[in-house]
Amino acid sequence: MTDFRCISTKEAAKILKLSTRRVVGLCNKQTFEGARKEGRDWKIPEEAVFAYRGNINSGKEKEGMLSCAVGNTSYMDVVKNSYYVDKTLLIRDLIDDQVPVILFTRPRRFGKTLAIDMLKSFFEKAEEDTSVYFRDKKIWSCGERYQKLQGTFPVISLTFKDAKFADWASTFEAIKNVIRNEYMRHDELFISTCLNPVEQDYLSRMQSDRLNAVEYTRALLNLGRMLEKHHQSKVVVLIDEYDTPIQQGHTLNFYNEVITFMRNFMSGGLKDNPSLAFGVLTGILRVSKESLFSGLNNPIVNSVLDEKYSKYFGFTEGEVKEMAAYYGQQDKLEELCDWYDGYRFGNTEIFNPWSVANYFYNHCQAKPYWTNTSDNEIIREIIASLTPDIAENLFSLMQGRTVQASLNMDVIYPRITDGTDTIFSFLLIAGYLKPVSNAVETEFGTFMELALPNKEILRVYNTEILSWLRGTVDGNVMAGLEKALYLNDGKKLQEFLCKYMITCISCFDGAAEGFYHGMMLGLAAGMSSRYYIRSNRESGDGRFDLVLEPKIRSLPGIIMEFKAVKEEEVLSDRAQDALRQIDTKHYDTDLLDRGIHDIVKYGIAFAGKKVEIAM
């Protein structure tokens, strides 16, 4: 075989879509027949390389294939040992843009942490030659201008992803540990002769945890200044998941404390800081109205609606096709699209990277990988505050329809459930919705058509939303509610509704018809596989409260009209009033026009935890 044309390990790596380091390892294992070492490189028969690639694509050779890096956020580890989707051109664009501070808001597990570690690995000064991790990547082919910046900066790298505790005291201890660990990582400062006695005292007290809360707010600023003094170079600041403790504070009622600290901490280190080369932050939301960034000279915020940088978080269609070809699974592309595609960042089609990697790692088993690991606490908060209009839109989405929504991209945690615009904006930013059309800007605001991205997110709504609703009541009760509706058994329906309300609602909840309307919408969602659920729609001479249109013609149509009263004594009369209203207002017109003549009508009256049904 040595008579055939021989190629270098770098050329072989391109053919095989492996790292050069991996190809060298295969040569050392004598994987390629006829390969020989010449100096520091290998010469490999080209035919042996193509034969090996054929074995990979046919599934005959598994040993040399790199597995997907599931859960590994160390850039160096990933590029050495795993299949890596090259996102290094993010470095080029950040250098070109020369933005002092930029915040990337993206859903969880869309590659933010790996991107932050990639930036750290590229820019940070190190004793070892870290350029070896970039020489076969796209950034290196961009030229000397970018190459000469590799390994030239001191870097501050912080992640607050694990600062999630039940109270502010514990969360603050976690934040302090993150800061202190970063100080200790820069151990060169503790023996530096460039620092003055005040700075040395600060370091000593940082090391022994003797700083007070106010002094910790200056920790980012002080560390940057000391690193610049020691290295004679400006500092790169990288902060990953800056908003995790903020969300935790919102959820567990210490929001004011955490937002105050984070505002002072980040403003000190990122506002007009002469030691700062540039800063990159990642998170889910842009925390703006609390003035968290008010002192940062309006940092650039790059969100899911922006085209710039859109391809650097998540996998593009081309990247997924290339990955499928590498693993010899091109026939799985349709399944990959159904389950994990559908996102759109700017105008770029995006796949969920966490789920795609898990899909290949788990031998192409389609499962809701992302939804099983992400924190859906905010989703549950949204569901707990459903209004009839929002509930109807959610159920429309679950049935494959789109919704038109007004967006507020400055949504903040305390205001997430304030209204339709904030709720749907959060769901879009957090990865639970996708834009179907471009945003329309009007004098009244930003409007966009939204839909569910894929099967995996539909599973979120079917598990998190419906399971939350079902989880608030015994499963037998929920099954009973559905059974009563299927059997047209008004007595049983009343019995189960009473049991549900006694178990689940506060005496202060049942205050207005809107509350009961939302509750019934939530319960009806359990039947969305068999019924189209419509609320507050015009039909006949008015607007009905709730209609369930059967997807299967053997099932009856269902019309419900609700009344809320304060006196239990009039429940029966008001239930009859609600039933008569269905007839006098001809709410069955829409169902009749659709050819549905088997219709069950319910007049339902509520008072506190009591209910009366007429049918």
C-alpha positions as CSV (number, residue, x, y, z in Angstrom):
1,M,0.0,0.0,0.0
2,T,3.0,2.3,0.3
3,D,3.0,2.8,-3.4
4,F,-0.1,4.9,-3.1
5,R,-0.1,8.7,-2.6
6,C,0.5,9.6,1.0
7,I,-1.0,12.5,2.8
8,S,-0.3,14.4,6.1
9,T,-2.2,13.9,9.3
10,K,-3.8,17.4,8.8
11,E,-5.0,16.4,5.3
12,A,-6.3,13.1,6.7
13,A,-8.1,14.9,9.5
14,K,-10.0,17.0,7.0
15,I,-11.1,13.9,5.1
16,L,-12.2,12.1,8.2
17,K,-13.6,15.2,10.0
18,L,-11.5,14.3,13.0
19,S,-9.0,16.4,14.9
20,T,-5.3,16.2,13.8
21,R,-4.5,15.0,17.3
22,R,-7.0,12.2,17.0
23,V,-5.5,11.1,13.6
24,V,-2.0,11.0,15.2
25,G,-3.4,8.8,17.9
26,L,-4.9,6.4,15.2
27,C,-1.5,6.3,13.5
28,N,0.2,5.4,16.8
29,K,-2.3,2.5,17.1
30,Q,-1.3,1.4,13.5
31,T,-4.9,1.9,12.4
32,F,-3.8,2.9,8.8
33,E,-2.0,0.2,6.9
34,G,1.3,1.5,5.4
35,A,1.4,4.7,7.5
36,R,4.9,5.8,8.4
37,K,6.3,8.5,10.6
38,E,8.5,11.2,9.0
39,G,10.0,13.6,11.5
40,R,7.2,14.9,13.8
41,D,4.4,14.0,11.3
42,W,3.0,10.9,9.7
43,K,2.6,10.1,6.1
44,I,-0.6,8.1,5.5
45,P,-1.6,6.3,2.3
46,E,-4.6,8.2,1.0
47,E,-6.4,5.0,0.1
48,A,-6.1,3.8,3.7
49,V,-7.7,7.0,4.9
50,F,-10.7,6.7,2.6
51,A,-11.1,3.0,3.5
52,Y,-11.2,4.0,7.1
53,R,-13.8,6.7,6.4
54,G,-15.9,4.1,4.6
55,N,-15.8,1.8,7.6
56,I,-16.9,4.7,9.8
57,N,-19.9,5.6,7.5
58,S,-20.9,2.0,7.2
59,G,-20.8,1.5,10.9
60,K,-18.1,-1.1,10.7
61,E,-15.5,1.0,12.5
62,K,-16.5,2.5,15.8
63,E,-13.2,2.8,17.7
64,G,-11.9,5.9,15.9
65,M,-15.2,7.8,16.1
66,L,-15.4,10.6,18.5
67,S,-18.5,10.6,20.8
68,C,-20.6,13.6,21.4
69,A,-19.6,15.7,24.4
70,V,-22.7,15.5,26.6
71,G,-22.5,17.8,29.6
72,N,-18.8,18.7,29.1
73,T,-18.3,22.4,29.0
74,S,-14.5,22.4,29.0
75,Y,-13.5,23.6,25.5
76,M,-10.0,21.9,25.7
77,D,-11.5,18.6,26.8
78,V,-14.1,18.7,24.1
79,V,-11.8,19.4,21.2
80,K,-9.3,16.8,22.4
81,N,-11.7,14.0,23.0
82,S,-15.1,14.6,21.5
83,Y,-16.9,15.6,18.3
84,Y,-16.8,19.4,18.3
85,V,-19.0,21.7,16.2
86,D,-16.6,24.6,15.4
87,K,-17.9,27.9,16.8
88,T,-14.6,29.6,17.0
89,L,-15.6,32.3,14.5
90,L,-17.4,33.9,17.4
91,I,-13.9,35.0,18.5
92,R,-13.3,36.7,15.2
93,D,-16.6,38.6,15.3
94,L,-16.0,39.8,18.9
95,I,-12.6,41.1,18.0
96,D,-14.0,42.8,14.9
97,D,-16.8,44.5,16.7
98,Q,-14.7,45.9,19.5
99,V,-17.8,46.1,21.8
100,P,-16.8,47.0,25.4
101,V,-19.5,44.8,27.0
102,I,-21.9,42.4,25.2
103,L,-24.7,40.2,26.8
104,F,-25.9,37.1,24.9
105,T,-29.4,36.0,26.0
106,R,-30.2,32.5,24.9
107,P,-32.1,29.5,26.3
108,R,-30.5,27.1,28.7
109,R,-28.1,24.5,27.3
110,F,-27.7,26.2,24.0
111,G,-23.9,26.3,24.2
112,K,-23.4,29.5,26.3
113,T,-21.1,27.9,28.9
114,L,-18.9,26.1,26.3
115,A,-18.7,29.4,24.3
116,I,-17.5,31.2,27.4
117,D,-14.9,28.6,28.1
118,M,-13.8,28.7,24.5
119,L,-13.2,32.5,24.8
120,K,-11.3,31.9,28.0
121,S,-9.1,29.2,26.4
122,F,-8.3,31.5,23.4
123,F,-7.6,34.8,25.1
124,E,-6.0,33.8,28.5
125,K,-2.3,33.8,29.1
126,A,-1.2,30.3,30.1
127,E,2.1,28.5,30.8
128,E,1.3,25.9,28.1
129,D,0.9,26.7,24.4
130,T,-2.9,26.7,24.2
131,S,-2.8,27.7,20.5
132,V,-2.7,24.0,19.7
133,Y,-6.4,23.8,20.5
134,F,-7.2,26.4,17.8
135,R,-4.7,25.7,15.0
136,D,-7.0,23.3,13.2
137,K,-10.1,25.5,13.8
138,K,-11.8,28.1,11.7
139,I,-10.4,31.1,13.7
140,W,-6.8,30.2,12.8
141,S,-7.5,30.4,9.1
142,C,-8.7,34.0,9.6
143,G,-5.1,35.2,9.7
144,E,-2.4,36.7,11.8
145,R,-4.5,39.6,13.2
146,Y,-6.5,37.1,15.2
147,Q,-3.7,34.6,15.9
148,K,-1.5,37.2,17.6
149,L,-4.2,37.9,20.2
150,Q,-4.3,34.2,21.3
151,G,-3.0,33.8,24.8
152,T,-2.3,37.4,25.4
153,F,-4.8,38.6,28.1
154,P,-5.4,37.9,31.8
155,V,-9.0,36.6,32.0
156,I,-11.5,36.8,34.8
157,S,-14.0,34.0,34.2
158,L,-17.0,33.6,36.6
159,T,-20.1,31.4,36.4
160,F,-23.1,31.8,38.6
161,K,-24.9,28.7,37.3
162,D,-24.7,26.9,40.7
163,A,-25.7,29.9,42.9
164,K,-29.1,28.5,43.5
165,F,-30.2,28.3,47.1
166,A,-33.3,28.8,49.2
167,D,-32.4,32.1,50.8
168,W,-30.2,35.1,50.3
169,A,-27.7,34.2,52.9
170,S,-26.9,30.9,51.3
171,T,-26.9,32.3,47.8
172,F,-24.6,35.1,48.9
173,E,-22.2,32.5,50.3
174,A,-22.3,30.7,47.0
175,I,-21.6,33.9,45.1
176,K,-18.7,34.7,47.4
177,N,-17.2,31.3,46.8
178,V,-17.4,31.8,43.1
179,I,-15.5,35.1,43.4
180,R,-13.0,33.8,45.9
181,N,-12.2,30.8,43.8
182,E,-11.5,33.0,40.8
183,Y,-9.1,35.1,43.0
184,M,-7.4,31.9,44.1
185,R,-7.1,30.7,40.4
186,H,-4.9,33.8,39.8
187,D,-2.4,32.8,42.4
188,E,0.3,34.8,40.7
189,L,-1.2,37.9,42.4
190,F,-0.4,36.5,45.9
191,I,3.3,36.7,45.2
192,S,3.2,39.7,42.9
193,T,5.6,42.6,43.6
194,C,3.5,45.0,41.6
195,L,0.7,45.4,44.1
196,N,0.6,48.0,46.9
197,P,0.0,47.1,50.6
198,V,-3.7,47.9,50.4
199,E,-4.2,45.5,47.5
200,Q,-2.1,42.9,49.3
201,D,-4.3,43.3,52.4
202,Y,-7.4,42.9,50.3
203,L,-6.1,39.7,48.8
204,S,-5.2,38.4,52.2
205,R,-8.7,39.1,53.6
206,M,-10.3,37.7,50.4
207,Q,-8.3,34.5,50.9
208,S,-9.4,34.1,54.5
209,D,-13.0,35.2,53.8
210,R,-12.8,38.3,56.0
211,L,-14.3,40.8,53.5
212,N,-17.6,42.4,54.2
213,A,-20.5,42.6,51.8
214,V,-19.6,46.1,50.5
215,E,-16.1,45.0,49.9
216,Y,-17.3,42.1,47.8
217,T,-19.2,44.4,45.5
218,R,-15.8,45.8,44.5
219,A,-14.3,42.4,44.0
220,L,-14.6,42.4,40.2
221,L,-13.2,45.9,39.8
222,N,-10.3,45.2,42.2
223,L,-9.4,41.9,40.6
224,G,-9.3,43.5,37.2
225,R,-7.0,46.3,38.4
226,M,-4.6,44.0,40.1
227,L,-4.4,41.7,37.1
228,E,-3.7,44.6,34.8
229,K,-0.9,45.8,37.2
230,H,0.7,42.4,37.4
231,H,0.4,41.4,33.7
232,Q,0.8,44.9,32.2
233,S,-2.2,44.1,30.0
234,K,-5.9,44.9,30.0
235,V,-8.3,42.2,31.2
236,V,-11.0,40.2,29.6
237,V,-14.1,39.6,31.8
238,L,-16.4,36.6,31.1
239,I,-19.5,36.1,33.2
240,D,-21.7,33.0,32.5
241,E,-25.3,32.7,33.6
242,Y,-25.3,36.1,35.4
243,D,-29.0,35.9,36.0
244,T,-29.3,32.5,37.7
245,P,-29.1,33.9,41.3
246,I,-31.5,36.7,40.1
247,Q,-34.1,34.2,39.0
248,Q,-33.6,32.3,42.2
249,G,-34.2,35.5,44.2
250,H,-37.3,36.1,42.3
251,T,-38.7,32.6,42.8
252,L,-37.8,32.4,46.5
253,N,-38.5,36.0,47.6
254,F,-35.0,37.6,48.0
255,Y,-35.0,39.4,44.7
256,N,-34.2,42.9,46.1
257,E,-31.2,41.7,48.0
258,V,-29.7,39.8,45.0
259,I,-30.4,42.5,42.4
260,T,-28.8,45.1,44.7
261,F,-25.6,43.1,45.1
262,M,-25.3,42.1,41.4
263,R,-25.9,45.7,40.2
264,N,-23.1,47.1,42.4
265,F,-20.8,44.1,41.6
266,M,-21.1,44.3,37.8
267,S,-21.2,48.0,37.6
268,G,-18.0,48.3,39.5
269,G,-16.2,45.8,37.2
270,L,-17.7,46.7,33.8
271,K,-18.5,50.5,33.9
272,D,-15.9,52.7,32.5
273,N,-13.2,50.4,33.8
274,P,-9.8,51.4,32.4
275,S,-8.5,47.9,33.1
276,L,-11.2,46.3,30.9
277,A,-10.3,45.0,27.4
278,F,-13.9,43.8,26.8
279,G,-16.5,41.8,28.7
280,V,-18.9,39.0,27.6
281,L,-22.0,38.0,29.7
282,T,-24.5,35.3,29.1
283,G,-27.9,34.7,30.6
284,I,-31.6,34.0,29.7
285,L,-33.1,37.4,30.3
286,R,-31.9,41.0,29.9
287,V,-32.4,42.4,33.4
288,S,-33.0,46.0,32.5
289,K,-35.7,47.9,34.3
290,E,-34.1,47.3,37.7
291,S,-31.2,49.4,36.4
292,L,-28.8,46.4,36.7
293,F,-27.0,47.7,33.6
294,S,-27.8,51.4,34.0
295,G,-24.2,52.2,34.7
296,L,-22.7,50.1,31.9
297,N,-23.2,52.6,29.1
298,N,-25.9,50.5,27.6
299,P,-24.1,47.3,26.8
300,I,-24.9,45.6,23.6
301,V,-27.7,42.9,24.1
302,N,-27.8,40.2,21.6
303,S,-31.1,38.2,21.8
304,V,-32.8,35.4,19.9
305,L,-34.3,38.0,17.6
306,D,-30.9,39.3,16.4
307,E,-29.3,38.0,13.2
308,K,-25.7,38.9,14.3
309,Y,-24.1,36.0,16.2
310,S,-27.1,33.9,15.5
311,K,-25.2,30.8,14.4
312,Y,-22.9,30.6,17.4
313,F,-25.4,29.3,19.9
314,G,-27.1,26.0,18.9
315,F,-26.4,23.9,15.8
316,T,-27.3,25.1,12.3
317,E,-28.9,22.9,9.8
318,G,-25.6,22.3,8.0
319,E,-23.8,21.4,11.2
320,V,-26.5,18.8,12.1
321,K,-26.3,17.3,8.6
322,E,-22.5,17.1,8.9
323,M,-22.8,15.4,12.3
324,A,-25.4,13.0,11.0
325,A,-23.0,12.1,8.1
326,Y,-20.1,11.6,10.5
327,Y,-22.1,9.1,12.5
328,G,-23.6,7.5,9.4
329,Q,-27.1,8.5,10.4
330,Q,-28.3,10.6,7.4
331,D,-31.6,8.7,7.5
332,K,-32.3,10.2,10.9
333,L,-32.4,13.8,9.7
334,E,-36.2,13.9,9.4
335,E,-36.6,12.6,13.0
336,L,-34.0,15.1,14.2
337,C,-35.9,18.0,12.6
338,D,-39.2,16.9,14.1
339,W,-37.8,16.7,17.6
340,Y,-35.1,19.2,17.9
341,D,-35.3,21.7,15.0
342,G,-37.6,24.6,14.7
343,Y,-35.8,27.4,16.6
344,R,-34.9,30.5,14.8
345,F,-32.3,33.0,16.0
346,G,-32.4,36.0,13.8
347,N,-33.0,34.5,10.4
348,T,-30.9,31.4,11.2
349,E,-32.5,28.0,11.6
350,I,-31.3,26.4,14.8
351,F,-31.4,23.0,16.4
352,N,-31.2,22.4,20.1
353,P,-27.5,21.4,20.6
354,W,-28.0,19.6,23.9
355,S,-30.7,17.4,22.5
356,V,-28.9,16.7,19.3
357,A,-25.8,15.7,21.1
358,N,-27.7,13.5,23.4
359,Y,-29.6,12.0,20.5
360,F,-26.4,10.7,18.8
361,Y,-24.8,9.8,22.2
362,N,-27.8,7.6,23.0
363,H,-27.8,5.7,19.6
364,C,-30.4,8.0,18.0
365,Q,-33.2,7.5,20.5
366,A,-35.6,10.4,20.2
367,K,-36.5,11.7,23.7
368,P,-37.1,15.1,25.4
369,Y,-33.5,15.5,26.5
370,W,-33.5,19.2,27.0
371,T,-36.8,19.4,28.8
372,N,-35.7,16.7,31.3
373,T,-32.8,18.8,32.5
374,S,-33.9,22.5,32.3
375,D,-35.4,24.3,35.2
376,N,-39.0,24.9,34.4
377,E,-39.9,26.7,37.7
378,I,-40.8,29.9,35.8
379,I,-43.0,28.0,33.4
380,R,-44.9,26.6,36.4
381,E,-45.3,30.2,37.8
382,I,-46.8,31.3,34.5
383,I,-49.2,28.4,34.5
384,A,-50.2,29.2,38.1
385,S,-51.3,32.6,36.9
386,L,-53.2,31.7,33.8
387,T,-55.9,34.0,32.5
388,P,-58.5,32.7,30.1
389,D,-56.9,34.5,27.1
390,I,-53.4,33.2,27.9
391,A,-54.7,29.7,28.6
392,E,-56.5,29.6,25.3
393,N,-53.4,30.7,23.4
394,L,-51.3,28.0,25.1
395,F,-53.8,25.3,24.3
396,S,-53.9,26.6,20.7
397,L,-50.2,26.2,20.5
398,M,-50.4,22.7,21.9
399,Q,-52.8,21.8,19.0
400,G,-50.3,23.0,16.4
401,R,-51.6,26.5,15.8
402,T,-49.8,29.8,15.8
403,V,-50.6,32.8,18.0
404,Q,-50.1,36.5,17.4
405,A,-48.4,38.1,20.4
406,S,-47.3,41.6,21.4
407,L,-43.7,41.3,22.7
408,N,-41.7,43.0,25.4
409,M,-38.1,42.0,25.0
410,D,-37.2,43.9,28.2
411,V,-39.2,41.4,30.3
412,I,-37.8,41.1,33.8
413,Y,-38.4,38.4,36.4
414,P,-40.8,40.3,38.8
415,R,-43.0,41.1,35.8
416,I,-43.0,37.8,33.9
417,T,-46.7,37.1,34.7
418,D,-47.9,40.6,34.3
419,G,-49.7,40.0,31.0
420,T,-49.7,38.4,27.6
421,D,-46.8,40.4,26.2
422,T,-44.4,39.6,29.0
423,I,-45.4,35.9,29.3
424,F,-45.0,35.2,25.6
425,S,-41.9,37.2,25.4
426,F,-40.3,35.1,28.2
427,L,-41.4,31.9,26.5
428,L,-39.8,33.0,23.3
429,I,-36.5,34.1,24.9
430,A,-36.3,31.0,27.1
431,G,-36.7,28.6,24.1
432,Y,-40.4,27.5,24.6
433,L,-41.6,29.3,21.5
434,K,-40.3,30.2,18.1
435,P,-41.0,33.1,15.8
436,V,-42.9,32.1,12.6
437,S,-42.6,35.5,11.0
438,N,-40.4,38.5,11.3
439,A,-41.3,41.0,14.0
440,V,-43.6,43.8,12.9
441,E,-42.8,47.2,14.6
442,T,-45.7,49.6,15.1
443,E,-46.3,52.7,17.1
444,F,-48.1,50.4,19.6
445,G,-45.2,47.9,20.0
446,T,-43.6,44.8,18.5
447,F,-45.9,42.1,17.2
448,M,-44.9,38.6,16.1
449,E,-46.5,35.3,15.1
450,L,-45.3,32.5,17.4
451,A,-45.5,28.7,17.5
452,L,-44.1,25.7,19.3
453,P,-40.7,24.7,17.8
454,N,-40.9,20.9,17.8
455,K,-42.1,17.7,19.4
456,E,-39.7,18.1,22.4
457,I,-41.2,21.4,23.4
458,L,-44.7,20.1,22.9
459,R,-43.7,17.5,25.5
460,V,-42.9,20.3,27.9
461,Y,-46.4,21.7,27.5
462,N,-47.9,18.2,27.9
463,T,-45.8,17.3,30.9
464,E,-44.9,20.6,32.7
465,I,-48.2,22.3,32.0
466,L,-50.6,19.4,32.1
467,S,-48.7,17.6,34.8
468,W,-48.6,20.7,36.9
469,L,-52.4,21.0,36.5
470,R,-52.9,17.3,37.2
471,G,-50.3,17.4,40.0
472,T,-52.4,19.8,42.0
473,V,-55.0,17.2,42.4
474,D,-55.2,13.4,42.9
475,G,-54.9,11.5,39.6
476,N,-58.2,9.7,40.3
477,V,-59.9,13.0,40.6
478,M,-58.6,14.2,37.2
479,A,-59.5,10.9,35.6
480,G,-63.0,11.3,37.1
481,L,-63.4,14.7,35.7
482,E,-62.6,13.5,32.2
483,K,-64.7,10.4,32.6
484,A,-67.7,12.5,33.7
485,L,-67.4,14.7,30.6
486,Y,-67.1,11.7,28.3
487,L,-70.2,10.1,29.9
488,N,-72.2,13.3,30.0
489,D,-72.7,12.8,33.8
490,G,-73.3,16.2,35.3
491,K,-73.8,14.8,38.8
492,K,-70.4,13.1,38.7
493,L,-68.8,16.2,37.2
494,Q,-70.1,18.4,40.0
495,E,-68.9,15.9,42.6
496,F,-65.4,15.8,41.1
497,L,-65.2,19.6,40.7
498,C,-66.1,20.0,44.4
499,K,-63.4,17.6,45.4
500,Y,-60.9,19.4,43.1
501,M,-61.6,22.8,44.6
502,I,-61.6,21.6,48.2
503,T,-58.2,20.0,47.6
504,C,-56.5,22.7,45.5
505,I,-57.8,26.3,45.8
506,S,-57.6,28.8,48.6
507,C,-60.7,30.3,49.9
508,F,-59.3,33.6,48.6
509,D,-58.8,32.3,45.1
510,G,-62.4,31.9,44.1
511,A,-63.1,35.6,43.9
512,A,-64.2,36.2,40.3
513,E,-65.5,34.4,37.3
514,G,-62.2,34.9,35.5
515,F,-60.5,32.6,38.1
516,Y,-63.0,29.8,37.6
517,H,-62.8,30.3,33.9
518,G,-59.0,29.8,33.9
519,M,-59.3,26.8,36.2
520,M,-61.8,25.1,33.9
521,L,-59.6,25.9,30.9
522,G,-56.7,24.2,32.7
523,L,-58.7,21.1,33.5
524,A,-60.0,21.0,29.9
525,A,-56.4,20.9,28.6
526,G,-56.2,17.3,29.7
527,M,-58.6,16.6,26.9
528,S,-56.7,18.5,24.2
529,S,-55.8,15.2,22.3
530,R,-59.5,14.6,21.6
531,Y,-61.0,18.1,21.5
532,Y,-60.2,21.5,20.1
533,I,-60.5,23.9,23.1
534,R,-61.9,27.3,22.4
535,S,-62.6,30.1,24.9
536,N,-64.4,33.5,24.8
537,R,-65.3,33.2,21.1
538,E,-68.2,34.7,19.3
539,S,-71.0,32.3,18.3
540,G,-74.7,33.0,17.8
541,D,-75.6,36.2,19.6
542,G,-72.7,36.5,22.0
543,R,-69.5,35.0,23.3
544,F,-69.4,31.6,25.0
545,D,-67.1,30.9,27.9
546,L,-65.8,27.5,26.8
547,V,-66.4,25.1,23.9
548,L,-64.8,21.7,23.3
549,E,-65.1,20.7,19.7
550,P,-64.5,17.0,19.1
551,K,-61.7,15.9,16.9
552,I,-63.5,12.5,16.6
553,R,-67.1,12.7,15.4
554,S,-68.2,10.0,17.8
555,L,-67.7,12.3,20.7
556,P,-70.2,15.0,21.6
557,G,-69.5,18.7,21.5
558,I,-69.4,20.5,24.8
559,I,-70.5,24.0,25.7
560,M,-69.9,25.5,29.2
561,E,-71.1,28.8,30.6
562,F,-69.8,30.0,34.0
563,K,-71.2,32.2,36.7
564,A,-69.5,33.3,40.0
565,V,-71.6,34.3,43.0
566,K,-70.9,35.1,46.6
567,E,-73.9,33.4,48.2
568,E,-74.1,29.7,48.0
569,E,-77.9,29.8,48.3
570,V,-78.3,31.1,44.8
571,L,-75.9,28.6,43.1
572,S,-78.6,26.4,41.7
573,D,-80.5,29.4,40.2
574,R,-77.4,30.9,38.6
575,A,-76.4,27.5,37.1
576,Q,-79.8,27.4,35.5
577,D,-79.3,31.0,34.3
578,A,-76.0,30.0,32.7
579,L,-77.7,27.1,31.0
580,R,-80.5,29.3,29.6
581,Q,-77.9,31.8,28.4
582,I,-76.4,29.1,26.2
583,D,-79.7,28.6,24.5
584,T,-81.0,32.2,24.3
585,K,-77.6,33.4,22.9
586,H,-77.4,30.4,20.5
587,Y,-73.9,29.5,21.6
588,D,-74.3,26.2,19.7
589,T,-74.3,28.0,16.3
590,D,-70.6,27.5,15.6
591,L,-70.7,23.8,16.4
592,L,-73.9,23.2,14.4
593,D,-72.3,25.0,11.4
594,R,-69.4,22.5,11.7
595,G,-71.8,19.6,11.4
596,I,-71.8,18.7,15.1
597,H,-75.3,18.0,16.4
598,D,-74.6,15.9,19.4
599,I,-74.0,18.7,21.9
600,V,-73.9,18.7,25.7
601,K,-74.5,22.0,27.5
602,Y,-73.4,22.9,31.0
603,G,-74.4,25.8,33.1
604,I,-71.9,26.0,36.0
605,A,-72.1,28.3,39.0
606,F,-69.3,28.7,41.5
607,A,-69.2,30.2,45.0
608,G,-65.9,29.8,46.9
609,K,-65.2,26.1,46.9
610,K,-68.8,25.2,46.0
611,V,-70.2,24.4,42.6
612,E,-73.6,23.7,41.1
613,I,-74.1,22.3,37.6
614,A,-77.2,22.4,35.3
615,M,-77.1,20.4,32.0
